[in-house]
């Protein structure tokens, strides 16, 4: 398995870097993303499953862009079976402190094709996702050739409401 973790110093003007943060419900943001991708999801006969996601700090537009980019990467890569499967798993990070300080690992498991071209074709989007996670105090990793079919993992502080 090849893994790349991005924790860059975000460039000036990148989403999530203005310093104006608020509380963002990632469930609502993801719902918005998926509503705008209904036609594509239907055409792929996609099967979606998503755990409850945390409420996080940051800029809602930055989280919207990030979840849109990650979803589009999955939807633009052909599934290895007749239907696309996407499971967005969320669980407290192992060893994470009590609820008020908890960190969550959000991972995107899918049967879309995954190879080294992921990094080549989506480098800018992957860097942007890393910057958003970094601005929220988290990390972003992406994988290709993962036996668990996990394509992305975000580890961010938040709270499940």
Buried (B, 14 or more C-beta within 10 A) or exposed (E): EEEEEBEEEBEEEBBBBEEEBEEBBBBBBBBBBBEEBEEBBEEBEBBEEBBEBBBBBBBBEBBBBBBBBBBBBBBEBEBEEEEBBBBBBBEBBEEBEEEEEBBBBBBBBBBBEBEEEBEEEBEEBBBBBBBBBBBBBBBBBBBBEBEEBBBBBBBBBBBBE
